[in-house]
């Protein structure tokens, strides 16, 4: 595997089979596989993380 490139906070990595993946910093596959590195970079450049929804307040115990 080659060294990963960072694009827009995501890592572009090449798998052993020659396919390219967009991964999180934790190593989780986000998108892919892609046939070329350029295509993986293009996808990573438009990805946006969605922040988690705010926690709702539960009913107060009486």
Secondary structure by P-SEA (a helix, b strand, c coil): ccbbbbcccbbbbbccccccccccccccccccccccaaaaaaaaaabbbbcccccccccccc
